[in-house]
Amino acid sequence: MQDVAREQGVPYEPDRADNIHRLNMGVFPRGAAIIANPYNKIPGFTVGTVHFVPGFPVMAWPMMESVLDTHYRHLFQQGAYLEKSVIVFGSMEATLTPLMEQVEREHPQVKVFSLPSVDHPTYGRHIDLGVKGTPSDVDPAYRTLLDGLAVLKVRLGPELVRS
């Protein structure tokens, strides 16, 4: 509030009604820990393992990044990691589920993922279907996935690789 008053060239008045309302937004539950907000200094807070941050993504993003880096770094992917996927047109997830289960049965070291989209600006309705895991495990699993899609005779779009 002092920074805002200084930026506006007016004196800081802590007893002004709007400043009192702002101060009330800083009342946190007993035992809460503050999550610093580098964007505009309006903090979030943590109670136990639940984290609360302001709603705008531009504010929440750096706060959640800080929480993840501070409290959950041990869960981060440590080794080499690869995702390979393909855009699938004209199919439903339910139709692809047996193939996804087959790929995970035959390649238990990878995870299969599907992300349907109904309003993509370029591809319209489609499914981003792929596998993820260590690079040496992903390549054979992805080949199995593509072979299965060929049997299903679905129309494929671009292939995507993320590491």
ZIVENMO-V776259 format. One record per helix or strand of 3 or more residues. SS is the DSSP state (hx for helix, st for strand). FROM is the first residue (numbers start at 1). TO is the last residue. If there is no record, write none. Layout:
# ZIVENMO-V776259
SS:FROM:TO
SS:FROM:TO
This chain:
# ZIVENMO-V776259
hx:2:8
hx:17:24
st:33:35
st:44:47
st:50:52
hx:57:71
hx:73:75
st:82:89
hx:93:106
st:111:120
st:124:133
hx:135:152
st:155:162
